[in-house]
Amino acid sequence: MEHGVSPQAAVDAPRLHLEPLRSRRAEDGRWVRSLAYESVGLEESVQQALRRDYPEAPVAFDRQNMFFGGVHVAMRDDDAFSGAGDSRRGGSVAVVD
């Protein structure tokens, strides 16, 4: 909403999951950052930056995945209601008058 997109576009946007210094141990015994992201709809330049900044084998999902959870939105704009359901978790919207 903050970036001027519809509720559904915001819910459908690619997601990422970062676990700093907790997830996997490198071969040398140090803790490393773990990154997973949805590549569908994510600009290639952003993907390149993620791979560069998180070189410890980032996981790229080639489509939306329920790993990233579900986000559902309910909105009120003056006297109208709307919302968005996350297909990653079977979400849907119904506005009842």
HELIX and SHEET records of a PDB file:
HELIX    1   1 PRO A    7  ASP A   12  1                                   6    
HELIX    2   2 GLU A   44  ASP A   53  1                                  10    
HELIX    3   3 MET A   66  PHE A   68  5                                   3    
HELIX    4   4 SER A   87  ARG A   89  5                                   3    
SHEET    1   A 3 LEU A  16  ARG A  25  0                                        
SHEET    2   A 3 TRP A  31  GLU A  38 -1                                        
SHEET    3   A 3 VAL A  59  PHE A  61  1                                        
SHEET    1   B 2 VAL A  73  ASP A  77  0                                        
SHEET    2   B 2 ALA A  80  ALA A  84 -1                                        
END                                                                             
